[in-house]
Amino acid sequence: MRNGSSKVLGFAPAWVVAKFLASRDLLRIPREVELLGLDFHSNQEADAARREVADAARSESV
């Protein structure tokens, strides 16, 4: 019984906070910013992510 109640006591506050942040659009960056790639801290991170996606796409097509 203790284990179940601790899961509820841990999940419930996190769920409430997530709902609050989502209602204020603070949970994620705006979609426009994400699509533009401005969510990266540097161009090097963006380039590495693009290479990773391209490599994954190539490996799936083979």
trRosetta pair geometry for C-beta under 8 A, 3 or more apart (Angstrom, degrees):
i j d omega theta_ij theta_ji phi_ij phi_ji
1 4 6.0 -59 -154 37 35 109
1 5 6.4 28 156 -15 68 109
2 5 6.0 -63 -150 39 32 106
2 6 6.3 29 157 -20 68 107
3 6 6.0 -57 -148 34 29 108
3 7 6.7 31 153 -20 63 104
4 7 5.8 -54 -153 32 33 112
4 8 6.6 29 153 -15 65 105
5 8 5.6 -53 -149 38 37 110
5 9 6.1 33 154 -17 68 108
6 9 5.6 -54 -141 42 33 110
6 10 6.2 29 157 -16 65 108
7 10 5.9 -61 -147 40 28 106
7 11 5.9 19 159 -15 67 114
8 11 5.9 -58 -134 42 28 105
8 12 5.7 30 168 -26 66 112
9 12 6.4 -40 -126 30 23 111
9 13 7.4 16 173 -6 52 105
10 13 7.2 -68 -160 37 24 98
10 14 6.7 13 156 -8 61 119
11 14 5.9 -73 -153 44 31 108
11 15 5.9 31 157 -24 72 112
12 15 5.8 -56 -145 34 27 112
12 16 6.5 27 158 -19 63 105
13 16 5.6 -53 -147 35 34 112
13 17 6.3 32 156 -17 67 106
14 17 5.8 -55 -147 39 31 110
14 18 6.2 32 154 -19 65 108
15 18 5.7 -54 -146 38 30 112
15 19 6.3 31 155 -19 64 105
16 19 5.8 -55 -149 36 29 110
16 20 6.4 31 152 -20 63 107
17 20 5.6 -55 -149 36 32 114
17 21 6.3 27 156 -15 66 107
18 21 5.9 -55 -144 40 30 107
18 22 6.1 30 157 -19 65 110
18 27 6.6 60 -157 -110 69 130
19 22 5.7 -56 -143 40 28 112
19 23 6.3 31 157 -23 64 106
20 23 5.9 -56 -150 32 27 110
20 24 6.7 7 156 -2 61 110
21 24 6.0 -70 -151 47 31 100
21 26 4.5 -99 -161 77 80 97
21 27 4.3 111 123 -68 108 83
22 25 7.4 31 -171 -79 35 32
22 26 7.8 -100 -61 48 20 65
22 27 4.6 0 -80 -14 65 141
25 28 7.7 -66 -169 55 62 71
25 30 7.3 33 170 -88 121 76
28 34 7.5 -10 161 -54 110 136
29 33 4.9 -92 153 82 115 128
29 34 5.5 141 87 -56 108 91
29 39 5.0 178 43 -100 165 119
30 33 4.7 89 66 6 87 105
30 34 7.1 -156 96 -7 45 87
31 34 5.5 -57 -148 37 35 113
31 35 6.2 32 157 -18 69 107
32 35 5.9 -56 -147 38 29 108
32 36 6.4 24 156 -15 63 110
33 36 5.9 -59 -147 40 30 108
33 38 4.8 -83 -163 63 81 111
33 39 5.8 101 135 -55 99 88
34 37 7.7 38 174 -69 31 28
34 38 7.9 -84 -65 47 19 73
34 39 5.4 11 -104 -20 60 136
37 40 6.1 -12 171 4 78 112
37 46 5.2 73 176 -135 121 126
40 43 7.3 105 110 -89 131 23
40 45 4.3 -178 -163 90 113 114
40 46 4.2 -162 35 -60 169 88
40 49 7.0 -138 -89 5 132 138
41 45 5.8 67 47 8 75 150
42 45 5.0 105 59 3 77 97
42 46 7.3 -142 101 -1 47 88
43 46 5.4 -55 -150 39 40 114
43 47 6.1 42 152 -21 71 104
44 47 5.8 -52 -145 37 31 111
44 48 6.3 32 155 -20 64 106
45 48 5.8 -55 -147 36 30 111
45 49 6.4 30 154 -19 64 107
46 49 5.8 -55 -149 36 30 111
46 50 6.4 31 153 -19 64 105
47 50 5.7 -53 -148 35 32 112
47 51 6.4 32 154 -18 65 104
48 51 5.8 -53 -149 36 31 111
48 52 6.3 35 151 -22 64 106
49 52 5.5 -52 -148 34 32 115
49 53 6.5 30 155 -16 65 104
50 53 5.9 -55 -149 37 31 108
50 54 6.2 29 154 -17 65 109
51 54 5.7 -57 -145 40 31 111
51 55 6.1 32 156 -20 66 107
52 55 5.9 -54 -146 36 27 110
52 56 6.4 27 155 -18 62 107
53 56 5.7 -56 -148 37 31 112
53 57 6.4 31 154 -20 65 106
54 57 5.7 -54 -148 36 31 111
54 58 6.4 32 153 -19 64 106
55 58 5.7 -54 -148 36 31 112
55 59 6.3 27 156 -17 66 107
56 59 5.8 -56 -145 37 30 108
56 60 6.5 30 155 -19 64 106
57 60 5.8 -56 -150 35 31 111
57 61 6.5 26 155 -18 64 109
58 61 5.9 -62 -149 36 31 108
58 62 6.7 33 156 -27 64 105
59 62 6.0 -49 -150 24 34 114
